[in-house]
């Protein structure tokens, strides 16, 4: 009966061959095909496997899958293990799907065209092995489910992320990354709650040292997330020095020459409109100053504004491989490589990911980047920002007016409510901003908003 079934299978395979190659069946003389079957004791039978999660990639420079065979004569089962990287693919001829009666067995047909022979090779165990993908870091039970309980919530989240990175779709990975970015962690706290915690720590330390409340508040103010500044200065250019705002002090890396040419040449202005952010192009009129020294100083500040706007618009996660380095990234962000390297070291956290450099910008560094940007804007504007320019900057940063005003107050600026007219004629809420205007005798340290203390518990 078994031999009859094998012959029927061979006949069916031959008919399929003739159907796929009709020319072979209509030739003047039919070819005789001899069918052979191999006895079980004539060498090891082949394995036939399938991968329900998709076959492992073997393209490019990927390492090949290394297969290992394990046999258990006592239960007449064979286990096939394919290993690649941190992943194993495990198949078993005695799996749970073969627990019931099997209606058929499987064989591999090998056709020798020259000899005219069709050889049938019974597969190992007469079954097709399902190769289940398993990570090295996890412990699996018989059903393939994870039976190792993670000790902490962070471990469970990391385990889940590894699974999604390995088997999840692009949409699922994107959703998980967005969820991770939205989690509020201790290192991401930069708002009022972080200030309150800082004050409590200072208060506990001050109580032990016998410090007054005024001294505690002063020490807490020194911990603000701000660019380099001089609290004792009452003049803007002395309170925030431009050469200290440029990371690395490399003033020559700023695109000052392009801005100055754009003021005098129409062709250069057209190129600037394609190169610089819209806000910077709209403020080129600041460089029309009879005082050449003052115009050049403002050009440096405006060039710094352009670089910081490009960094603020960049993704919070950036990558560049060893082959191109920072060249491609600098071209995309429209700045010189030496300036980009300094900005990345100031506002991003660097790490290695295989053959790539990975840069992550946490929320605290993003807030610091905005502080640098707003200070540079005030230096370019001469300490006074009109409501129209406030609105243009807000649109460039895609921020709410009140939120942007709060950011200005954090660098010591004063914001007064104002209105700007839209194209339809309607009025929109805006602000006028001043930072240490001329004639001011108030030092920068007294312009910062006082920290808001929580209620006593």
C-alpha angles and dihedrals in degrees: 000000000000092000089050091053091050091051091050090051091050091049090050091050091052092050090051089051091053091047091052091045106036092171090065092057095049098050118123092252126034117228119234114235119202117210119212131185124198121226117239092246094056100093132307114314118237125258122236115200139172131198114222091191093048130275118288114263115257099171127120116354095338115135117252122251112261113214126206127187124215123186131197109193094185093067096023094239134136126204122205117200122189115191128198124160110312093340132089127195110206127192129177129194088208096052125146091261089065096050094105129059113298113227094203147008128230132234137181117233118212115189119203104201096190096047093037092230131138111202120198116208117190110226121239109285090354090268140102111241119228107219109216117201114232132179119229093229094060132073114221131200127214092280093054093249122131110259097174110098115215114236097222138027090246090056091051091049091049090048091051092048091053090053093048092047090052102041108008125106122250090257093051092049090049091050092049092049091050090050091050091052090051095055112107108228130180093252090054097055110112103144136083095303091058091049091050091051090048091051092050090053091049091047092053091049092044092052089057091047096042095241124164125243091252091055092049092051091049092052091048091051089057089064095063118136095243139130119262107298143161111230093194094060121097097189118081097226090051096043093051110025113203095217089057092050094059105084109242090010090261099149090165091067091068118099094240098138093058091053094049092049090049089060094055105030127055094208091052090049091054090052090047091054089059095042108040129055115268093250092057092048091050090055098052087109087075088073093061093096126137088217101080093193092054092045091052091049090053090047089058090050092047091049089052089050089055093052093047092047089054090050092048090052092049122098118271088236119053132176135190127176128229092252099061099022113187094330097095094040092049090051091051093048091043101234139104120277095240091054092045091052091054093046092050092051090050102044104023138058113232126218139155123250109183107295093346136087111230123202121193124188112206120203093258091058090045089056090049090051090054090049091053090048096050092047090051090050092053091048090052092046093048095246097303125090118188123218092253092054090045089055092048091051091046091054091048091052094038091228135144113258094237092047092051090048089053090053090052091051090053091064090051100266127140117232122200122191115251141156134236126199119237126214091264090056096252119131121241128200114253141150141240112221130203129179119189095328121202114290093026116139095184112107121232093248090066093049096065115101112253115248113260111239121217122236116281111262 
